[in-house]
Amino acid sequence: MRFYQLAFVFVALFPAVFSSSAKDRPNILFIMSDDHTAQAIGAYATLLKELDPTPTIDKLAEEGILFENAFCTNSICTPSRANIITGLYNHKNGVFDLGGSITPDKQTLPILMREAGYQTAVIGKWHLKEEPNFDYYKVLPGQGKYFDTEFRIQGDQSWPKNVVTHKGEHSSDAITDSALDWFKNQRDPSKPFFVCHQYKAPHDYFENAPRYQSYLADDTIPEPETLYDVPNTFGSLATRGWQDELMPHIGTSIGKRNPRRSYATHLFAKFPEEFPGDYDSASLSEEETTRIAYQGYLKKYLRCVKGVDDNLKRLFEYLKAEGLYDNTVIIYTGDQGFWLGEKDYQDKRWAYDESARMPFIVRYPIEIPAGIRSDALIENVDYPALMLDYAGVKIPKEYQGKSFRSICETGKEPANWKPATYYRYWMHMAHHDNPGEMAIRTKTHKLIYFYGANYKGEYQTPPAWELYDLIEDPQELRNVYYVPKYKKIRDDLKAQFAQLRKDIGDDGSHYPECEAVVQEFWDYSEADRRKAIEISANFKKIREAELAND
């Protein structure tokens, strides 16, 4: 392909060392759905487990290893994908938000796979804007469409002009059909394959295939305890404002709490058939609209999840029939977590576990025993190192992620495995009204710093810190940052946090005005808190003026 020469030069900087010939190494199938959170997978779920939306994925978990503590480092589509394709954190690969892209010469994962003798392909959602540096690609333009799905392909014209359309097909069906077509008509049996099979579903707004419209239609979806009853111990000045004055403006909602964007209004506008015939949000209480909108939201979402699971069954049945299933490392994940009504939040983006945790399941019976569950902390920046390890490729020293192959095969962590994960969300108050934030998470605690500013250090929301004891409070409902008995833990975590930032290179040099705000409130004195209260009042005025002008 056109990037081969460039790729060859690039890979020369990262020499590959192969433990065996290419044909003796496993195939690798990396499956990623968009916004498929662990709470909506039977093997993980508690609240939704009885609905059983994912029997195929559950079976994959039964036959391999399931990771309970897999996390993205930035809970938004493009940055998460960039981490996986480069093995670098976002401040290193340059993809801070949805506007980022990865040029073909920086797409190290497929480049190194090709150099290792693998036939490479990516099919489905791409979202990295530049031409994929795979042997074969068939990818959605941008976010893509649920119906009449369009794909960008290789052809006579330059990227991205070659487009084909699957008329009348739902995207999950079209993506699976396209993958099966590649396996049947494009695969070179003399080479192992590395395939990225990536669904659009169940990305918001959820549009299911018509055949799933009856699924769950007569069911009442169980509600999370915090759907419309969030305790006042949760959050901080950053997420609630002074005396809760920013509750309507921070974080988009299921019910009508957030007047700018809520499922009570926007989901109803798109899918009125999911609401009662006499539905009128203006005449109902917030609790009533929340309950009704939640039912419509979850049913649409889970119908899309069901479509993914059924399509994976089609794909797996083909691999079994061709004798490819057991000698393929099969990975299933989502590109981040997603809120399913907990705390009345929608979308993702927050550092809280519901949106930062990713499902991550690996099946490879030749080396991975069945039925393992691991609580090892892993990050999406580690995923490419794992895949390269299974491909027999020496992991580039520039990679920030580490292979966790030994954990997959034994369920045990190496003595020097990472004690914490890092999180940073940069898109301050964009789309879903989430403040700029960063966090460190260990197995026992999470420390979140809401610095609350955009790249230029402007449009400030009140800065604050939150600390959660994940052993006593796994739902993260009680911020204990100011609780005296947690002072030592808080101070130790903050020091560990500062060191972790240095270790991974998030030194603030990318956006110095933003970093100035980060540093200003890092120690968080009483004077800082008083200033945060002033910022809260000021932002309330700004947001109310914006709403009045809409």
C-alpha positions in Angstrom: 0.0 0.0 0.0 1.0 3.6 -0.3 2.4 3.9 3.2 4.5 0.8 3.0 7.8 2.5 2.3 7.2 5.1 5.1 6.1 2.4 7.4 9.3 0.4 6.7 11.5 3.4 7.7 9.4 4.0 10.8 9.6 0.4 11.9 13.3 0.4 11.4 13.4 2.6 14.5 11.5 -0.2 16.4 13.2 -3.5 15.3 10.9 -6.5 15.7 12.3 -9.7 17.2 10.2 -12.7 16.4 10.3 -15.9 18.5 9.1 -18.1 15.7 8.0 -18.0 12.1 4.8 -16.0 11.4 2.8 -19.0 10.5 3.4 -20.6 13.9 2.0 -17.6 15.8 -1.6 -17.1 16.8 -4.1 -15.0 14.8 -5.3 -11.9 16.7 -8.8 -10.6 16.6 -9.4 -7.4 18.4 -13.1 -6.6 18.8 -14.2 -3.2 20.1 -17.7 -1.9 20.5 -18.4 1.8 21.0 -19.6 2.8 24.5 -20.2 -0.8 25.5 -19.8 -0.6 29.3 -19.0 -3.5 31.6 -22.4 -2.9 33.4 -24.1 -4.1 30.2 -22.3 -7.4 29.9 -23.7 -10.4 31.7 -20.3 -11.6 32.8 -19.8 -8.3 34.7 -23.2 -7.1 35.5 -25.2 -7.4 38.6 -28.2 -5.0 38.1 -28.8 -6.1 34.4 -27.5 -9.7 34.6 -30.9 -11.3 34.6 -31.7 -9.6 31.2 -28.8 -11.6 29.7 -28.1 -9.2 26.8 -24.7 -10.8 25.9 -24.7 -14.6 26.0 -22.0 -14.8 23.3 -19.6 -12.4 25.1 -20.4 -14.1 28.4 -19.3 -17.4 26.8 -16.1 -15.8 25.7 -15.4 -14.8 29.3 -16.2 -18.3 30.6 -13.6 -19.7 28.2 -10.9 -17.1 28.9 -10.0 -14.4 31.3 -12.1 -11.4 32.4 -10.4 -8.3 33.7 -12.4 -6.4 36.4 -10.1 -3.4 36.6 -9.4 -2.4 33.0 -9.5 1.4 32.5 -9.2 3.9 29.7 -7.0 6.9 30.4 -9.4 9.3 28.7 -13.1 8.3 28.4 -13.9 9.5 24.9 -13.8 7.8 21.6 -10.9 9.2 19.6 -8.4 9.5 22.4 -9.1 5.9 23.5 -8.5 4.6 20.0 -5.4 6.6 19.7 -3.9 5.0 22.8 -4.5 1.6 21.4 -3.1 2.3 18.0 0.1 3.9 19.3 0.8 2.5 22.8 1.1 6.0 24.1 -0.9 8.2 26.5 -2.8 11.1 24.8 -0.3 13.8 25.9 2.3 11.8 24.0 0.3 10.8 20.9 -1.2 14.2 20.6 -4.9 13.1 20.6 -6.4 15.0 23.5 -10.0 15.1 22.2 -12.4 14.3 19.4 -10.5 16.6 17.0 -7.3 14.6 17.1 -6.0 12.2 14.5 -3.1 9.7 14.0 -1.1 10.0 10.8 -0.4 6.7 9.0 3.3 6.7 10.0 2.4 6.9 13.7 0.0 3.9 13.6 2.6 1.6 15.1 0.4 -1.3 16.1 -0.6 -2.3 12.5 2.8 -1.3 11.2 4.6 -3.6 13.6 2.1 -6.4 13.0 2.7 -6.2 9.2 6.4 -6.3 9.7 6.0 -9.4 11.8 4.4 -11.2 8.9 0.7 -10.6 9.9 -2.0 -9.8 7.3 -3.7 -6.7 8.8 -7.2 -5.4 8.4 -9.5 -2.9 10.2 -13.3 -3.1 9.6 -15.9 -0.8 11.2 -15.5 2.3 13.3 -12.1 4.0 13.0 -12.6 7.7 14.1 -8.9 8.6 13.8 -9.5 10.7 10.6 -6.3 9.8 8.7 -6.1 6.8 6.3 -5.7 3.5 8.2 -2.2 2.0 7.7 -3.5 -1.6 7.4 -3.2 -4.0 4.5 -7.0 -3.7 4.2 -9.5 -1.3 5.6 -13.2 -0.7 5.4 -14.1 2.0 7.9 -16.9 4.3 8.8 -16.6 8.0 8.0 -16.2 9.7 11.3 -18.9 8.5 13.8 -20.7 6.7 11.0 -24.4 6.0 10.6 -26.6 3.3 12.1 -28.5 2.7 8.8 -27.5 2.8 5.2 -24.0 2.4 6.5 -21.2 4.0 4.5 -17.6 2.8 4.5 -14.4 4.3 3.2 -12.4 1.7 1.3 -9.3 1.4 -0.8 -9.8 2.2 -4.4 -8.8 4.2 -7.5 -9.2 7.5 -5.8 -7.2 8.9 -2.9 -8.4 8.7 0.7 -11.2 9.3 1.7 -13.0 9.4 -1.7 -13.6 5.7 -2.2 -17.0 5.1 -0.5 -19.4 2.2 -0.6 -22.9 2.0 1.0 -24.7 -0.9 2.5 -28.2 0.2 1.7 -30.9 -0.8 4.2 -28.5 -2.5 6.6 -27.9 -1.7 10.2 -24.3 -0.9 10.9 -23.7 -3.9 13.2 -24.9 -6.2 10.5 -23.0 -4.4 7.8 -19.7 -4.4 9.8 -20.1 -8.2 10.5 -20.9 -8.9 6.8 -17.9 -7.0 5.8 -15.6 -8.9 8.2 -17.0 -12.2 7.0 -16.4 -11.1 3.4 -12.8 -10.3 4.2 -12.3 -13.7 5.9 -13.8 -15.5 2.9 -12.4 -13.5 0.1 -9.4 -11.5 1.2 -7.6 -13.5 3.9 -4.3 -15.1 3.0 -4.2 -18.5 4.7 -0.4 -18.6 4.6 -0.2 -15.7 7.1 -1.6 -15.2 10.5 -4.1 -12.3 10.7 -4.4 -9.3 12.8 -8.0 -7.9 12.5 -9.6 -5.0 14.3 -13.3 -5.6 14.2 -15.0 -2.4 15.5 -18.7 -1.7 16.0 -20.4 1.6 16.0 -23.0 0.3 18.4 -24.1 1.0 21.1 -23.0 4.6 20.6 -25.5 7.3 21.6 -28.1 8.0 20.1 -29.0 4.4 20.0 -30.7 3.1 16.9 -31.4 -0.6 16.9 -32.1 -2.9 14.0 -36.0 -3.2 13.6 -35.9 -6.9 14.5 -34.9 -6.0 18.1 -37.7 -3.5 18.7 -39.7 -6.2 20.6 -36.7 -7.1 22.7 -37.4 -5.9 26.3 -40.6 -4.0 25.1 -42.7 -5.6 27.9 -39.9 -5.6 30.5 -39.3 -3.1 33.3 -35.5 -2.5 33.4 -34.1 -2.5 37.0 -33.1 1.0 38.2 -29.8 1.8 39.8 -30.2 3.0 43.3 -28.8 6.5 42.5 -30.9 7.2 39.4 -32.8 10.0 41.1 -31.5 9.8 44.7 -27.8 10.9 44.7 -26.6 11.4 48.3 -25.2 14.8 49.3 -22.0 13.0 50.3 -21.2 12.5 46.6 -19.2 15.0 44.6 -17.7 18.3 45.5 -17.8 22.0 44.6 -16.5 20.9 41.2 -19.5 18.7 40.4 -22.3 20.3 42.5 -21.3 24.0 42.9 -21.5 26.0 46.0 -24.6 24.9 47.9 -25.5 22.7 44.9 -26.0 25.8 42.6 -24.4 24.0 39.6 -26.3 20.8 39.8 -28.4 21.7 36.7 -25.2 22.6 34.8 -22.6 20.0 35.5 -23.0 16.6 33.8 -25.9 15.9 31.4 -28.8 14.0 32.8 -31.3 11.2 32.2 -34.1 13.2 33.8 -34.6 17.0 33.3 -32.0 18.1 35.9 -29.8 19.5 33.1 -31.9 22.0 31.1 -29.4 22.1 28.2 -29.2 18.3 27.5 -31.2 15.5 29.0 -32.8 12.3 27.8 -36.1 13.5 29.2 -36.3 15.9 26.2 -33.7 14.9 23.6 -34.4 11.1 23.7 -38.1 11.8 23.5 -37.6 14.1 20.5 -35.7 11.3 18.6 -37.6 8.2 19.8 -41.1 9.2 20.9 -42.3 5.6 20.5 -40.3 4.7 23.5 -42.3 7.0 25.7 -46.0 6.9 26.9 -48.4 8.4 24.4 -49.3 11.3 26.8 -45.7 12.0 27.8 -45.1 15.7 28.6 -41.9 16.5 30.5 -43.2 19.9 31.5 -46.1 18.5 33.5 -44.1 15.8 35.2 -41.8 15.9 38.2 -38.1 15.4 37.7 -38.4 11.9 39.3 -41.2 11.0 36.9 -39.4 12.1 33.8 -36.2 10.4 35.0 -37.9 7.1 35.5 -39.6 7.2 32.1 -36.6 8.4 30.2 -34.4 5.7 31.9 -36.6 3.0 30.6 -36.5 4.3 27.0 -32.7 4.9 27.3 -31.8 1.4 28.5 -34.1 -0.4 26.1 -32.6 1.4 23.1 -29.1 0.8 24.4 -29.6 -2.8 25.2 -31.2 -3.5 21.9 -28.0 -2.2 20.2 -25.9 -4.4 22.6 -28.0 -7.4 21.7 -27.4 -6.7 18.0 -23.6 -6.7 18.6 -23.7 -9.9 20.6 -25.8 -11.7 17.9 -23.4 -10.6 15.2 -20.5 -11.8 17.2 -22.1 -15.2 17.3 -22.2 -15.2 13.5 -18.6 -14.3 13.3 -17.5 -16.8 15.9 -19.5 -19.6 14.2 -17.6 -18.9 11.0 -14.2 -19.0 12.8 -15.2 -22.3 14.4 -16.3 -23.8 11.1 -13.0 -22.8 9.5 -10.9 -24.2 12.3 -9.7 -20.7 13.3 -11.4 -20.2 16.6 -9.1 -21.9 19.0 -5.8 -20.6 17.5 -6.9 -17.0 17.6 -6.3 -14.6 20.4 -9.8 -13.1 20.7 -10.1 -9.9 22.6 -13.4 -8.1 23.4 -13.6 -4.6 24.8 -15.4 -1.3 24.6 -13.6 2.0 23.8 -14.5 3.2 27.3 -17.3 2.7 29.9 -20.7 4.4 29.8 -23.3 5.7 32.2 -26.4 3.6 32.5 -28.4 6.0 34.7 -26.2 5.8 37.7 -26.1 9.2 39.5 -28.5 10.5 36.8 -25.6 10.8 34.4 -25.5 10.0 30.7 -22.6 9.5 28.2 -19.1 8.9 29.7 -16.1 11.3 30.2 -16.1 11.3 34.0 -13.2 9.7 35.9 -15.7 7.7 38.0 -15.6 3.9 37.4 -18.9 3.7 35.5 -17.4 5.6 32.6 -13.6 4.9 33.0 -13.9 1.1 33.4 -13.7 -0.9 30.2 -14.8 -4.4 29.7 -11.8 -6.5 28.7 -12.0 -10.2 27.9 -9.4 -12.5 26.3 -9.9 -16.0 25.0 -7.0 -18.1 23.7 -7.4 -21.7 25.0 -3.9 -22.8 23.9 -2.3 -20.6 26.6 -5.1 -19.0 28.7 -7.0 -21.2 31.1 -10.8 -20.9 31.2 -12.7 -19.0 33.8 -10.1 -16.7 35.2 -11.1 -13.3 36.7 -8.4 -10.8 37.5 -8.4 -7.6 39.5 -5.1 -6.4 38.1 -5.0 -2.8 37.1 -4.6 -2.5 33.3 -5.0 0.5 31.0 -6.0 0.7 27.3 -2.4 2.0 26.6 -1.3 -1.6 27.6 -3.5 -3.3 25.0 -1.2 -3.0 22.0 1.8 -4.3 24.0 -0.3 -7.4 24.9 -1.1 -8.0 21.2 2.4 -7.5 20.1 3.6 -9.9 22.7 1.3 -12.6 21.4 2.6 -11.8 17.9 6.1 -12.4 19.0 7.1 -8.8 18.5 9.6 -7.0 20.7 7.7 -4.1 22.3 9.2 -0.8 21.3 10.9 1.0 24.2 8.9 4.1 23.3 5.7 2.4 24.2 4.3 3.5 27.5 2.0 0.5 27.8 3.2 -2.9 29.1 2.2 -6.4 28.2 0.2 -8.3 30.7 0.4 -11.6 29.0 1.6 -13.4 32.1 -1.5 -12.2 33.9 -3.7 -13.5 31.2 -2.1 -16.9 31.4 -1.8 -17.3 35.2 -4.2 -14.8 36.7 -1.3 -13.6 38.8 0.3 -10.2 38.7 4.1 -9.8 38.4 5.8 -8.3 41.5 6.5 -5.1 39.7 3.0 -4.6 38.1 1.5 -1.1 38.1 0.0 0.0 41.4 -2.2 2.7 39.9 -3.9 3.9 36.7 -3.9 7.4 35.3 -6.9 9.4 33.9 -7.2 12.7 32.3 -10.2 14.3 30.5 -9.3 17.5 28.6 -12.6 18.5 26.8 -13.7 20.9 29.5 -17.5 21.5 29.5 -17.8 20.3 25.9 -20.9 18.4 24.7 -21.9 16.8 28.1 -20.9 19.5 30.5 -18.0 17.7 32.1 -15.2 19.7 33.8 -11.6 19.2 33.0 -10.3 16.6 35.4 -7.5 14.1 36.2 -7.3 11.2 38.5 -5.3 8.4 40.0 -6.9 5.1 40.8 -5.4 2.2 42.9 -7.2 -1.0 43.8 -8.4 0.6 47.1 -8.8 4.4 46.4 -9.4 7.0 43.8 -8.3 10.6 43.9 -9.9 13.0 41.4 -8.7 16.5 40.7 -11.3 18.7 38.9 -9.1 21.6 37.8 -12.0 23.0 35.8 -10.5 24.9 32.9 -10.2 24.6 29.1 -6.9 24.5 27.2 -6.3 28.2 27.6 -7.1 28.1 31.3 -10.4 29.8 30.7 -14.2 29.2 31.1 -13.5 28.1 34.6 -15.7 25.9 36.7 -14.9 25.6 40.5 -11.8 23.4 41.1 -12.0 20.8 43.8 -10.7 17.4 44.9 -12.5 14.2 45.6 -11.3 11.0 47.3 -13.2 7.7 47.4 -12.5 4.6 49.5 -13.2 1.9 46.9 -13.3 -0.9 49.5 -15.9 0.7 51.8 -17.6 2.7 49.0 -17.3 0.9 45.6 -20.1 3.1 44.1 -18.1 6.2 44.9 -20.9 7.9 46.8 -19.0 9.5 49.7 -16.2 12.0 49.0 -13.8 11.6 52.0 -11.2 14.1 50.9 -11.8 16.2 54.1 -12.5 13.3 56.5 -9.7 13.4 59.1 -8.9 9.6 59.1 -8.1 9.8 55.4 -5.6 12.6 55.6 -2.5 10.4 55.3 -4.0 8.4 52.5 -5.0 11.6 50.8 -1.6 13.2 51.1 0.2 10.0 50.1 -2.0 9.6 47.0 -1.5 13.2 46.0 2.3 12.7 46.1 1.9 9.5 44.2 -0.3 11.3 41.7 2.3 14.1 41.1 5.0 11.5 40.6 2.8 9.5 38.2 2.3 12.6 36.1 6.0 13.0 35.8 6.7 9.4 35.1 4.3 9.3 32.1 5.2 12.8 30.9 2.1 14.8 31.5 4.1 17.8 32.4 1.7 20.5 31.3 3.9 21.8 28.6 1.2 21.0 25.9 -1.2 23.7 27.3 0.7 25.9 29.8 -2.2 28.2 30.5 -4.2 25.2 31.6 -1.3 23.8 33.6 -1.1 27.1 35.4 -4.7 26.5 36.7 -3.8 22.9 37.6 -0.9 24.1 39.7 -2.7 27.1 41.3 -5.2 24.8 43.0 -3.1 21.7 43.5 -2.5 22.3 47.2 -6.0 23.5 47.7 -5.8 25.9 50.7 -8.7 27.5 52.4 -8.1 30.6 50.1 -8.3 28.3 47.1 -11.6 26.9 48.3 -13.0 30.5 48.8 -11.9 31.3 45.3 -13.6 28.2 44.0 -16.8 29.4 45.6 -16.5 32.7 43.7 -15.9 30.8 40.5 -19.0 28.7 41.1 -21.2 31.8 41.4 -19.6 33.3 38.3 -20.1 30.2 36.2 -23.7 30.0 37.3 -24.3 33.4 35.8 -22.4 32.5 32.6 -24.4 29.3 32.1 -27.8 30.9 32.8 -27.0 33.7 30.3 -26.0 31.1 27.7 -29.3 29.2 28.3 -31.3 32.4 28.0 -29.7 33.1 24.6 -30.2 29.7 23.2 
